[in-house]
Amino acid sequence: MQSTLNTELLAGMLKNKRGNKGLRAVADEIGGVSFATLSRIEQGKVPDVDTFIRICKWLEVPTDSFIKDAHSAAAAVSTKDHVVAHLRADKALSNTMSDMLINMINMAYNSK
């Protein structure tokens, strides 16, 4: 059985949680991770195991949320997080546009 890391989801959730914070500030929050590494992860690169675990702790999600398994169902990540990750990863949208859409989604989920 082969498993792969869902880097698109990881990048999207990282971008969403950091919001308007700079990469340096987030790197300091996480600890033990450089801002350059965070930038590469946001671009879809695969982090090393220690960095991956630190980011998952900062995101407050289990590491297996990002594991794509050929025989398993979708990861235990909310629909909202999936949508946000896809919006952040969509290169056709500007950052401003994806931020506006994500704000609308957050308002909708917060109002229920």
N, C-alpha and C positions, 0 to 999 in steps of 0.2 A: 504494500500500500504506500503510495507516494503522497506526501503532504508538501504544500508550498505556503509561503507567507503572502497574505493579501496586502500587498504594499499600498495599493490604492486606498483601501479602507484605513490603514494605519496613517497614511499621509493626510487623508481628509479629516480624520478625528484629531490629529495633532494640530492641523491648521485651524480647525473649528475651536478647539479648547484654548489655543493661544490667542485667538481673536486679533486684537490690535497690538498685543504685546510684541516687542521685538524678540528675535531669536536669541539674543544674548541674555535677555531677562528670563526667558523660559529655560534656557540652558542652566542658568543659575538656580532657578526653582527646582529643576529636576536633579541637578547635581551629578557630577561625573560624566557629563555629556557636553561636547563643544557645540557652539552655535553652527559651525560648519557642518557637523554631523547632522544636526537637525535640518539644516537646509537640504542636504542630500536626501534625507528620508522624505522630506516634503516633495522632493522631485521623483520619488518612487524607488529610490535605492534601498537595498536590504541592509538593515543595521546588524551589528554583531549581537550576539546573544545577551551580553550584559546590558548593552544600551537598550535593546528591545525590552528587556524586563523592567528597566528603570522607567522607560516611557509608558509601559502598560500600568505600572504603579501610579505614575503621575496622572494618567488618563482615568485611573480607577476602574479598569476593565481587566478581566482575566486574559492571560496570554493566548489561550486557545480561541479567543474571539477572532483572531486574525489568521488562524490556520485553515487553509483550504485543503480539504481531504477529498479525494476522488470518490469516496463512498459515503461521505457524511452529508447531512442536511446543512442548511445555512448556519453560519456561526451565530452564537447567542448574543447578537448585537441588535439593538432596537431598530425599528424601521426608520425612525427619525435619524439615527446615526448613519445608517446606510445612505439615506437620501442626501444628508449633509456631506458625507464623504464623496459621493458622486458629483455633487455640485462643485465642491472644492477642486476635484480632479478634472473637471470639464474645462479643457483649454479654450473652448469656444466662448466661455463667459469671462468677462473682466472680473477682477477682484471685487469691484464695487457692485456689480450685478449679482455675483454669487453671495456677497454679504447681505444685500437687500433681500434676496430670496430666502436665505437662511434665517434672517430676522423674522420674516413672515412665518416661516415654518415654526420657529421657536415660539412666536406669539400664539399660533394655532395650538400647539401642544400644551402651552402653559395655560390656555383658557379652558381646557377640558376638565 
